[in-house]
Amino acid sequence: MRIVILGIGKARAAPETILCEDYLKRARGFGPKLGIQKLDLVIADVSRKSSASARMSEEADTLKTSIPQGSHVIALDEAGRSLTSEDFARHIAKLRDASTGDLVFLIGGPDGLSQILRDGAQSRLALGSQTWPHMLVRAMLAEQLYRALAILSGHPYHRARIR
């Protein structure tokens, strides 16, 4: 299985970017053992359209072109389903075991993720009920992916066992 985080909004040397890349690097270390061949972060520029709806629409078009055909898509959305870290790990394992080729996480830009992308996703994931900055969401998702792969590997990072 390949895991891809697709997001909007480049920030080259921001602390959130460095943190995100660090967690992804750690997670990649577990990948081969768990059947994860690839774990990538793909970021597109924020639209320069004049209205929020026009920006979200253009950004949705950009993200759509990066979603591999047949992917299982999870949209990050504060109105989505909250999962414990253990449940998140189980969900990833279930998708992997069902021969999911590509697992794609979508993160919107400063204006959010378009309704079209949220509606087209197989599921929606919330990282809590608050609204988080899109740059921080990447780092939080990368940490949760690392934690999930650590759980599945039996690594002590999580300091808990799947029940």
Secondary structure, 3 states (H helix, E strand, C coil): CEEEEEEECCCCCCHHHHHHHHHHHHHHHHHHHHCCCEEEEEEECCCCCCCHHHHHHHHHHHHHHHCCCCCEEEEEEEEEEECCHHHHHHHHHHHHHCCCCEEEEEECECCECCHHHHHHCCEEEECCCCCCCHHHHHHHHHHHHHHHHHHHHCCHHHCCCCC
